[in-house]
């Protein structure tokens, strides 16, 4: 969570913030969800993807401006301000990392 906050507040580049940050955020949300709910890996992954896609769709609708929150740095950082297909790809990459790691860790503990 701290890494995600540092990226959101202090990193203003063309790779880490727009791509790595989005990969990391779905991993963070997945871990948060799994820490409270006993869900199967794929179920939790689908919920996280639906959440991420919903946020991205709200960005497409310019929800921050419609809610008149454009002057709120927190709202702009948490919700985001612009739709991007690259964000969607980053979310999918993050979830693929989660599923791969869960599979690898589960396989390793069964041996």
Phi and psi in radians as a Rosetta constraint file:
Dihedral C 1 N 2 CA 2 C 2 CIRCULARHARMONIC -1.110 0.35
Dihedral N 2 CA 2 C 2 N 3 CIRCULARHARMONIC -0.744 0.35
Dihedral C 2 N 3 CA 3 C 3 CIRCULARHARMONIC -1.064 0.35
Dihedral N 3 CA 3 C 3 N 4 CIRCULARHARMONIC -0.743 0.35
Dihedral C 3 N 4 CA 4 C 4 CIRCULARHARMONIC -1.103 0.35
Dihedral N 4 CA 4 C 4 N 5 CIRCULARHARMONIC -0.717 0.35
Dihedral C 4 N 5 CA 5 C 5 CIRCULARHARMONIC -1.152 0.35
Dihedral N 5 CA 5 C 5 N 6 CIRCULARHARMONIC -0.723 0.35
Dihedral C 5 N 6 CA 6 C 6 CIRCULARHARMONIC -1.085 0.35
Dihedral N 6 CA 6 C 6 N 7 CIRCULARHARMONIC -0.767 0.35
Dihedral C 6 N 7 CA 7 C 7 CIRCULARHARMONIC -1.068 0.35
Dihedral N 7 CA 7 C 7 N 8 CIRCULARHARMONIC -0.814 0.35
Dihedral C 7 N 8 CA 8 C 8 CIRCULARHARMONIC -1.130 0.35
Dihedral N 8 CA 8 C 8 N 9 CIRCULARHARMONIC -0.654 0.35
Dihedral C 8 N 9 CA 9 C 9 CIRCULARHARMONIC -1.631 0.35
Dihedral N 9 CA 9 C 9 N 10 CIRCULARHARMONIC -0.513 0.35
Dihedral C 9 N 10 CA 10 C 10 CIRCULARHARMONIC -2.132 0.35
Dihedral N 10 CA 10 C 10 N 11 CIRCULARHARMONIC -0.284 0.35
Dihedral C 10 N 11 CA 11 C 11 CIRCULARHARMONIC -1.722 0.35
Dihedral N 11 CA 11 C 11 N 12 CIRCULARHARMONIC 2.113 0.35
Dihedral C 11 N 12 CA 12 C 12 CIRCULARHARMONIC -2.251 0.35
Dihedral N 12 CA 12 C 12 N 13 CIRCULARHARMONIC 1.096 0.35
Dihedral C 12 N 13 CA 13 C 13 CIRCULARHARMONIC -2.014 0.35
Dihedral N 13 CA 13 C 13 N 14 CIRCULARHARMONIC -2.952 0.35
Dihedral C 13 N 14 CA 14 C 14 CIRCULARHARMONIC -1.819 0.35
Dihedral N 14 CA 14 C 14 N 15 CIRCULARHARMONIC 0.111 0.35
Dihedral C 14 N 15 CA 15 C 15 CIRCULARHARMONIC -2.298 0.35
Dihedral N 15 CA 15 C 15 N 16 CIRCULARHARMONIC -1.023 0.35
Dihedral C 15 N 16 CA 16 C 16 CIRCULARHARMONIC -1.054 0.35
Dihedral N 16 CA 16 C 16 N 17 CIRCULARHARMONIC -0.939 0.35
Dihedral C 16 N 17 CA 17 C 17 CIRCULARHARMONIC -1.146 0.35
Dihedral N 17 CA 17 C 17 N 18 CIRCULARHARMONIC -0.890 0.35
Dihedral C 17 N 18 CA 18 C 18 CIRCULARHARMONIC -1.288 0.35
Dihedral N 18 CA 18 C 18 N 19 CIRCULARHARMONIC -0.485 0.35
Dihedral C 18 N 19 CA 19 C 19 CIRCULARHARMONIC -1.941 0.35
Dihedral N 19 CA 19 C 19 N 20 CIRCULARHARMONIC -1.035 0.35
Dihedral C 19 N 20 CA 20 C 20 CIRCULARHARMONIC -1.060 0.35
Dihedral N 20 CA 20 C 20 N 21 CIRCULARHARMONIC -0.689 0.35
Dihedral C 20 N 21 CA 21 C 21 CIRCULARHARMONIC -1.062 0.35
Dihedral N 21 CA 21 C 21 N 22 CIRCULARHARMONIC -0.707 0.35
Dihedral C 21 N 22 CA 22 C 22 CIRCULARHARMONIC -1.253 0.35
Dihedral N 22 CA 22 C 22 N 23 CIRCULARHARMONIC -0.621 0.35
Dihedral C 22 N 23 CA 23 C 23 CIRCULARHARMONIC -1.100 0.35
Dihedral N 23 CA 23 C 23 N 24 CIRCULARHARMONIC -0.818 0.35
Dihedral C 23 N 24 CA 24 C 24 CIRCULARHARMONIC -1.148 0.35
Dihedral N 24 CA 24 C 24 N 25 CIRCULARHARMONIC -0.636 0.35
Dihedral C 24 N 25 CA 25 C 25 CIRCULARHARMONIC -1.148 0.35
Dihedral N 25 CA 25 C 25 N 26 CIRCULARHARMONIC -0.665 0.35
Dihedral C 25 N 26 CA 26 C 26 CIRCULARHARMONIC -1.234 0.35
Dihedral N 26 CA 26 C 26 N 27 CIRCULARHARMONIC -0.567 0.35
Dihedral C 26 N 27 CA 27 C 27 CIRCULARHARMONIC -1.132 0.35
Dihedral N 27 CA 27 C 27 N 28 CIRCULARHARMONIC -0.757 0.35
Dihedral C 27 N 28 CA 28 C 28 CIRCULARHARMONIC -1.083 0.35
Dihedral N 28 CA 28 C 28 N 29 CIRCULARHARMONIC -0.805 0.35
Dihedral C 28 N 29 CA 29 C 29 CIRCULARHARMONIC -1.119 0.35
Dihedral N 29 CA 29 C 29 N 30 CIRCULARHARMONIC -0.713 0.35
Dihedral C 29 N 30 CA 30 C 30 CIRCULARHARMONIC -1.030 0.35
Dihedral N 30 CA 30 C 30 N 31 CIRCULARHARMONIC -0.869 0.35
Dihedral C 30 N 31 CA 31 C 31 CIRCULARHARMONIC -1.084 0.35
Dihedral N 31 CA 31 C 31 N 32 CIRCULARHARMONIC -0.697 0.35
Dihedral C 31 N 32 CA 32 C 32 CIRCULARHARMONIC -1.069 0.35
Dihedral N 32 CA 32 C 32 N 33 CIRCULARHARMONIC -0.845 0.35
Dihedral C 32 N 33 CA 33 C 33 CIRCULARHARMONIC -1.078 0.35
Dihedral N 33 CA 33 C 33 N 34 CIRCULARHARMONIC -0.803 0.35
Dihedral C 33 N 34 CA 34 C 34 CIRCULARHARMONIC -1.183 0.35
Dihedral N 34 CA 34 C 34 N 35 CIRCULARHARMONIC -0.410 0.35
Dihedral C 34 N 35 CA 35 C 35 CIRCULARHARMONIC -1.279 0.35
Dihedral N 35 CA 35 C 35 N 36 CIRCULARHARMONIC -0.350 0.35
Dihedral C 35 N 36 CA 36 C 36 CIRCULARHARMONIC -1.908 0.35
Dihedral N 36 CA 36 C 36 N 37 CIRCULARHARMONIC -0.472 0.35
Dihedral C 36 N 37 CA 37 C 37 CIRCULARHARMONIC -2.141 0.35
Dihedral N 37 CA 37 C 37 N 38 CIRCULARHARMONIC 2.452 0.35
Dihedral C 37 N 38 CA 38 C 38 CIRCULARHARMONIC -1.574 0.35
Dihedral N 38 CA 38 C 38 N 39 CIRCULARHARMONIC 1.519 0.35
Dihedral C 38 N 39 CA 39 C 39 CIRCULARHARMONIC -2.008 0.35
Dihedral N 39 CA 39 C 39 N 40 CIRCULARHARMONIC 2.664 0.35
Dihedral C 39 N 40 CA 40 C 40 CIRCULARHARMONIC -1.182 0.35
Dihedral N 40 CA 40 C 40 N 41 CIRCULARHARMONIC 2.721 0.35
Dihedral C 40 N 41 CA 41 C 41 CIRCULARHARMONIC -0.965 0.35
Dihedral N 41 CA 41 C 41 N 42 CIRCULARHARMONIC -0.876 0.35
Dihedral C 41 N 42 CA 42 C 42 CIRCULARHARMONIC -1.177 0.35
Dihedral N 42 CA 42 C 42 N 43 CIRCULARHARMONIC -0.638 0.35
Dihedral C 42 N 43 CA 43 C 43 CIRCULARHARMONIC -1.101 0.35
Dihedral N 43 CA 43 C 43 N 44 CIRCULARHARMONIC -0.864 0.35
Dihedral C 43 N 44 CA 44 C 44 CIRCULARHARMONIC -1.088 0.35
Dihedral N 44 CA 44 C 44 N 45 CIRCULARHARMONIC -0.687 0.35
Dihedral C 44 N 45 CA 45 C 45 CIRCULARHARMONIC -1.096 0.35
Dihedral N 45 CA 45 C 45 N 46 CIRCULARHARMONIC -0.734 0.35
Dihedral C 45 N 46 CA 46 C 46 CIRCULARHARMONIC -1.132 0.35
Dihedral N 46 CA 46 C 46 N 47 CIRCULARHARMONIC -0.749 0.35
Dihedral C 46 N 47 CA 47 C 47 CIRCULARHARMONIC -1.050 0.35
Dihedral N 47 CA 47 C 47 N 48 CIRCULARHARMONIC -0.767 0.35
Dihedral C 47 N 48 CA 48 C 48 CIRCULARHARMONIC -1.123 0.35
Dihedral N 48 CA 48 C 48 N 49 CIRCULARHARMONIC -0.747 0.35
Dihedral C 48 N 49 CA 49 C 49 CIRCULARHARMONIC -1.116 0.35
Dihedral N 49 CA 49 C 49 N 50 CIRCULARHARMONIC -0.748 0.35
Dihedral C 49 N 50 CA 50 C 50 CIRCULARHARMONIC -1.052 0.35
Dihedral N 50 CA 50 C 50 N 51 CIRCULARHARMONIC -0.716 0.35
Dihedral C 50 N 51 CA 51 C 51 CIRCULARHARMONIC -1.103 0.35
Dihedral N 51 CA 51 C 51 N 52 CIRCULARHARMONIC -0.845 0.35
Dihedral C 51 N 52 CA 52 C 52 CIRCULARHARMONIC -1.091 0.35
Dihedral N 52 CA 52 C 52 N 53 CIRCULARHARMONIC -0.761 0.35
Dihedral C 52 N 53 CA 53 C 53 CIRCULARHARMONIC -1.133 0.35
Dihedral N 53 CA 53 C 53 N 54 CIRCULARHARMONIC -0.636 0.35
Dihedral C 53 N 54 CA 54 C 54 CIRCULARHARMONIC -1.110 0.35
Dihedral N 54 CA 54 C 54 N 55 CIRCULARHARMONIC -0.781 0.35
Dihedral C 54 N 55 CA 55 C 55 CIRCULARHARMONIC -1.065 0.35
Dihedral N 55 CA 55 C 55 N 56 CIRCULARHARMONIC -0.740 0.35
Dihedral C 55 N 56 CA 56 C 56 CIRCULARHARMONIC -1.137 0.35
Dihedral N 56 CA 56 C 56 N 57 CIRCULARHARMONIC -0.685 0.35
Dihedral C 56 N 57 CA 57 C 57 CIRCULARHARMONIC -1.121 0.35
Dihedral N 57 CA 57 C 57 N 58 CIRCULARHARMONIC -0.703 0.35
Dihedral C 57 N 58 CA 58 C 58 CIRCULARHARMONIC -1.095 0.35
Dihedral N 58 CA 58 C 58 N 59 CIRCULARHARMONIC -0.603 0.35
Dihedral C 58 N 59 CA 59 C 59 CIRCULARHARMONIC -1.124 0.35
Dihedral N 59 CA 59 C 59 N 60 CIRCULARHARMONIC -0.704 0.35
Dihedral C 59 N 60 CA 60 C 60 CIRCULARHARMONIC -1.031 0.35
Dihedral N 60 CA 60 C 60 N 61 CIRCULARHARMONIC -0.637 0.35
Dihedral C 60 N 61 CA 61 C 61 CIRCULARHARMONIC -1.443 0.35
Dihedral N 61 CA 61 C 61 N 62 CIRCULARHARMONIC 0.023 0.35
Dihedral C 61 N 62 CA 62 C 62 CIRCULARHARMONIC 0.985 0.35
Dihedral N 62 CA 62 C 62 N 63 CIRCULARHARMONIC 0.831 0.35
Dihedral C 62 N 63 CA 63 C 63 CIRCULARHARMONIC -1.084 0.35
Dihedral N 63 CA 63 C 63 N 64 CIRCULARHARMONIC -0.575 0.35
Dihedral C 63 N 64 CA 64 C 64 CIRCULARHARMONIC -1.071 0.35
Dihedral N 64 CA 64 C 64 N 65 CIRCULARHARMONIC -0.781 0.35
Dihedral C 64 N 65 CA 65 C 65 CIRCULARHARMONIC -1.212 0.35
Dihedral N 65 CA 65 C 65 N 66 CIRCULARHARMONIC -0.694 0.35
Dihedral C 65 N 66 CA 66 C 66 CIRCULARHARMONIC -1.139 0.35
Dihedral N 66 CA 66 C 66 N 67 CIRCULARHARMONIC -0.534 0.35
Dihedral C 66 N 67 CA 67 C 67 CIRCULARHARMONIC -1.544 0.35
Dihedral N 67 CA 67 C 67 N 68 CIRCULARHARMONIC 0.053 0.35
Dihedral C 67 N 68 CA 68 C 68 CIRCULARHARMONIC 0.993 0.35
Dihedral N 68 CA 68 C 68 N 69 CIRCULARHARMONIC 0.751 0.35
Dihedral C 68 N 69 CA 69 C 69 CIRCULARHARMONIC -1.914 0.35
Dihedral N 69 CA 69 C 69 N 70 CIRCULARHARMONIC 0.251 0.35
Dihedral C 69 N 70 CA 70 C 70 CIRCULARHARMONIC -1.081 0.35
Dihedral N 70 CA 70 C 70 N 71 CIRCULARHARMONIC -0.334 0.35
Dihedral C 70 N 71 CA 71 C 71 CIRCULARHARMONIC -1.606 0.35
Dihedral N 71 CA 71 C 71 N 72 CIRCULARHARMONIC -0.033 0.35
Dihedral C 71 N 72 CA 72 C 72 CIRCULARHARMONIC -1.637 0.35
Dihedral N 72 CA 72 C 72 N 73 CIRCULARHARMONIC 1.963 0.35
Dihedral C 72 N 73 CA 73 C 73 CIRCULARHARMONIC -1.107 0.35
Dihedral N 73 CA 73 C 73 N 74 CIRCULARHARMONIC -0.619 0.35
Dihedral C 73 N 74 CA 74 C 74 CIRCULARHARMONIC -1.134 0.35
Dihedral N 74 CA 74 C 74 N 75 CIRCULARHARMONIC -0.852 0.35
Dihedral C 74 N 75 CA 75 C 75 CIRCULARHARMONIC -1.086 0.35
Dihedral N 75 CA 75 C 75 N 76 CIRCULARHARMONIC -0.741 0.35
Dihedral C 75 N 76 CA 76 C 76 CIRCULARHARMONIC -1.148 0.35
Dihedral N 76 CA 76 C 76 N 77 CIRCULARHARMONIC -0.600 0.35
Dihedral C 76 N 77 CA 77 C 77 CIRCULARHARMONIC -1.321 0.35
Dihedral N 77 CA 77 C 77 N 78 CIRCULARHARMONIC -0.790 0.35
Dihedral C 77 N 78 CA 78 C 78 CIRCULARHARMONIC -1.273 0.35
Dihedral N 78 CA 78 C 78 N 79 CIRCULARHARMONIC -0.842 0.35
Dihedral C 78 N 79 CA 79 C 79 CIRCULARHARMONIC -1.471 0.35
Dihedral N 79 CA 79 C 79 N 80 CIRCULARHARMONIC -0.633 0.35
Dihedral C 79 N 80 CA 80 C 80 CIRCULARHARMONIC 1.560 0.35
Dihedral N 80 CA 80 C 80 N 81 CIRCULARHARMONIC 2.936 0.35
Dihedral C 80 N 81 CA 81 C 81 CIRCULARHARMONIC -2.230 0.35
Dihedral N 81 CA 81 C 81 N 82 CIRCULARHARMONIC -0.146 0.35
Dihedral C 81 N 82 CA 82 C 82 CIRCULARHARMONIC -2.561 0.35
Dihedral N 82 CA 82 C 82 N 83 CIRCULARHARMONIC 2.383 0.35
Dihedral C 82 N 83 CA 83 C 83 CIRCULARHARMONIC -1.262 0.35
Dihedral N 83 CA 83 C 83 N 84 CIRCULARHARMONIC 2.503 0.35
Dihedral C 83 N 84 CA 84 C 84 CIRCULARHARMONIC -2.654 0.35
Dihedral N 84 CA 84 C 84 N 85 CIRCULARHARMONIC 2.295 0.35
Dihedral C 84 N 85 CA 85 C 85 CIRCULARHARMONIC -1.129 0.35
Dihedral N 85 CA 85 C 85 N 86 CIRCULARHARMONIC -0.515 0.35
Dihedral C 85 N 86 CA 86 C 86 CIRCULARHARMONIC -1.099 0.35
Dihedral N 86 CA 86 C 86 N 87 CIRCULARHARMONIC -0.597 0.35
Dihedral C 86 N 87 CA 87 C 87 CIRCULARHARMONIC -1.118 0.35
Dihedral N 87 CA 87 C 87 N 88 CIRCULARHARMONIC -0.751 0.35
Dihedral C 87 N 88 CA 88 C 88 CIRCULARHARMONIC -1.032 0.35
Dihedral N 88 CA 88 C 88 N 89 CIRCULARHARMONIC -0.796 0.35
Dihedral C 88 N 89 CA 89 C 89 CIRCULARHARMONIC -1.094 0.35
Dihedral N 89 CA 89 C 89 N 90 CIRCULARHARMONIC -0.694 0.35
Dihedral C 89 N 90 CA 90 C 90 CIRCULARHARMONIC -1.122 0.35
Dihedral N 90 CA 90 C 90 N 91 CIRCULARHARMONIC -0.705 0.35
Dihedral C 90 N 91 CA 91 C 91 CIRCULARHARMONIC -1.095 0.35
Dihedral N 91 CA 91 C 91 N 92 CIRCULARHARMONIC -0.768 0.35
Dihedral C 91 N 92 CA 92 C 92 CIRCULARHARMONIC -1.092 0.35
Dihedral N 92 CA 92 C 92 N 93 CIRCULARHARMONIC -0.741 0.35
Dihedral C 92 N 93 CA 93 C 93 CIRCULARHARMONIC -1.054 0.35
Dihedral N 93 CA 93 C 93 N 94 CIRCULARHARMONIC -0.743 0.35
Dihedral C 93 N 94 CA 94 C 94 CIRCULARHARMONIC -1.078 0.35
Dihedral N 94 CA 94 C 94 N 95 CIRCULARHARMONIC -0.760 0.35
Dihedral C 94 N 95 CA 95 C 95 CIRCULARHARMONIC -1.204 0.35
Dihedral N 95 CA 95 C 95 N 96 CIRCULARHARMONIC -0.625 0.35
Dihedral C 95 N 96 CA 96 C 96 CIRCULARHARMONIC -1.110 0.35
Dihedral N 96 CA 96 C 96 N 97 CIRCULARHARMONIC -0.631 0.35
Dihedral C 96 N 97 CA 97 C 97 CIRCULARHARMONIC -1.111 0.35
Dihedral N 97 CA 97 C 97 N 98 CIRCULARHARMONIC -0.790 0.35
Dihedral C 97 N 98 CA 98 C 98 CIRCULARHARMONIC -1.023 0.35
Dihedral N 98 CA 98 C 98 N 99 CIRCULARHARMONIC -0.892 0.35
Dihedral C 98 N 99 CA 99 C 99 CIRCULARHARMONIC -1.089 0.35
Dihedral N 99 CA 99 C 99 N 100 CIRCULARHARMONIC -0.715 0.35
Dihedral C 99 N 100 CA 100 C 100 CIRCULARHARMONIC -1.109 0.35
Dihedral N 100 CA 100 C 100 N 101 CIRCULARHARMONIC -0.786 0.35
Dihedral C 100 N 101 CA 101 C 101 CIRCULARHARMONIC -1.162 0.35
Dihedral N 101 CA 101 C 101 N 102 CIRCULARHARMONIC -0.713 0.35
Dihedral C 101 N 102 CA 102 C 102 CIRCULARHARMONIC -1.073 0.35
Dihedral N 102 CA 102 C 102 N 103 CIRCULARHARMONIC -0.764 0.35
Dihedral C 102 N 103 CA 103 C 103 CIRCULARHARMONIC -1.098 0.35
Dihedral N 103 CA 103 C 103 N 104 CIRCULARHARMONIC -0.828 0.35
Dihedral C 103 N 104 CA 104 C 104 CIRCULARHARMONIC -1.081 0.35
Dihedral N 104 CA 104 C 104 N 105 CIRCULARHARMONIC -0.806 0.35
Dihedral C 104 N 105 CA 105 C 105 CIRCULARHARMONIC -1.172 0.35
Dihedral N 105 CA 105 C 105 N 106 CIRCULARHARMONIC -0.705 0.35
Dihedral C 105 N 106 CA 106 C 106 CIRCULARHARMONIC -1.163 0.35
Dihedral N 106 CA 106 C 106 N 107 CIRCULARHARMONIC -0.745 0.35
Dihedral C 106 N 107 CA 107 C 107 CIRCULARHARMONIC -1.100 0.35
Dihedral N 107 CA 107 C 107 N 108 CIRCULARHARMONIC -0.696 0.35
Dihedral C 107 N 108 CA 108 C 108 CIRCULARHARMONIC -1.176 0.35
Dihedral N 108 CA 108 C 108 N 109 CIRCULARHARMONIC -0.660 0.35
Dihedral C 108 N 109 CA 109 C 109 CIRCULARHARMONIC -1.315 0.35
Dihedral N 109 CA 109 C 109 N 110 CIRCULARHARMONIC -0.363 0.35
Dihedral C 109 N 110 CA 110 C 110 CIRCULARHARMONIC -1.404 0.35
Dihedral N 110 CA 110 C 110 N 111 CIRCULARHARMONIC -0.250 0.35
